[in-house]
Amino acid sequence: MNARDIIIAPVITEKAVAALPEKKYTFRVDKNANKIEIAKAVEEIFDVRVAKVNTINMKGHLRRMGRNEGYTSDWKKAIVTLKPDSKTIEFFDGMF
């Protein structure tokens, strides 16, 4: 799997932005990717050193449009912690 196929998008929420000073970055990732693949993909794309990766499988939310209802798709979230001597990810620099 290509590194850009594993990392789908950054997650920008209040909780994710509050963790940025601790060098913790949150991403939406491929559901089939494991922690090792996620760490290698982040290191390759952003040229940083990863200390650890935590993953969470997120359930889809119930949504309604009038009388019709359904669920959004399930997805996987990864919280990537960088090593203390690693540089920051430039994309997130202006957010805190």
C-alpha positions as CSV (number, residue, x, y, z in Angstrom):
1,M,0.0,0.0,0.0
2,N,1.2,3.5,-0.9
3,A,1.9,5.9,2.0
4,R,-0.6,8.4,0.6
5,D,-3.2,5.7,0.5
6,I,-2.8,5.0,4.2
7,I,-3.0,8.6,5.5
8,I,-6.3,9.9,4.2
9,A,-6.8,13.3,5.9
10,P,-5.8,15.3,9.1
11,V,-8.4,15.5,11.8
12,I,-9.0,19.1,12.9
13,T,-11.0,19.2,16.2
14,E,-10.6,21.1,19.4
15,K,-9.2,18.0,21.1
16,A,-6.8,17.3,18.3
17,V,-5.5,20.9,18.2
18,A,-5.1,21.0,22.0
19,A,-2.7,18.0,21.7
20,L,-0.4,19.7,19.1
21,P,2.0,21.2,21.6
22,E,2.7,17.7,22.9
23,K,3.6,16.7,19.3
24,K,0.5,14.5,19.0
25,Y,-1.1,14.6,15.5
26,T,-4.4,13.1,14.6
27,F,-5.1,11.6,11.1
28,R,-7.9,9.7,9.4
29,V,-6.3,6.5,8.1
30,D,-7.2,3.5,6.0
31,K,-9.3,0.9,7.9
32,N,-6.9,-1.9,7.1
33,A,-3.7,-0.2,8.0
34,N,-1.8,-1.3,11.1
35,K,0.3,0.8,13.5
36,I,3.6,0.0,11.8
37,E,2.3,0.9,8.4
38,I,0.8,4.2,9.7
39,A,4.1,5.1,11.4
40,K,6.1,4.4,8.2
41,A,3.7,6.4,6.1
42,V,3.8,9.5,8.4
43,E,7.7,9.3,8.5
44,E,7.8,9.1,4.7
45,I,5.3,11.9,3.9
46,F,6.2,14.5,6.5
47,D,9.9,13.6,7.1
48,V,9.6,13.2,10.9
49,R,10.4,10.6,13.5
50,V,7.5,8.7,15.1
51,A,7.6,7.6,18.7
52,K,4.3,5.8,18.9
53,V,0.9,5.4,17.2
54,N,-2.5,4.9,18.9
55,T,-5.4,3.8,16.7
56,I,-9.2,4.0,17.3
57,N,-11.9,2.5,15.2
58,M,-14.7,5.1,15.0
59,K,-18.3,4.0,14.5
60,G,-20.5,5.8,12.0
61,H,-23.1,8.2,13.3
62,L,-26.8,8.0,12.7
63,R,-28.0,10.7,10.3
64,R,-31.5,11.6,9.1
65,M,-32.8,13.4,6.0
66,G,-36.5,13.8,6.6
67,R,-38.0,10.4,7.3
68,N,-35.0,8.5,5.9
69,E,-32.2,7.6,8.2
70,G,-28.9,5.8,7.8
71,Y,-25.4,5.7,9.2
72,T,-22.2,7.4,8.0
73,S,-19.4,5.0,7.3
74,D,-17.1,3.6,10.0
75,W,-13.5,4.9,9.9
76,K,-10.2,4.6,11.7
77,K,-8.4,7.4,13.5
78,A,-4.7,7.4,14.4
79,I,-3.0,9.6,17.0
80,V,0.7,9.8,16.1
81,T,3.2,11.0,18.8
82,L,6.5,12.3,17.5
83,K,9.9,11.8,19.2
84,P,11.0,14.9,21.3
85,D,14.0,15.6,19.0
86,S,11.8,15.4,15.8
87,K,10.7,18.5,13.9
88,T,7.0,19.4,13.8
89,I,4.7,18.8,10.9
90,E,4.4,22.1,9.0
91,F,0.8,21.7,8.1
92,F,-0.3,22.0,11.7
93,D,2.1,24.8,12.7
94,G,-0.4,27.7,12.4
95,M,-3.1,26.0,14.4
96,F,-1.9,26.5,18.0
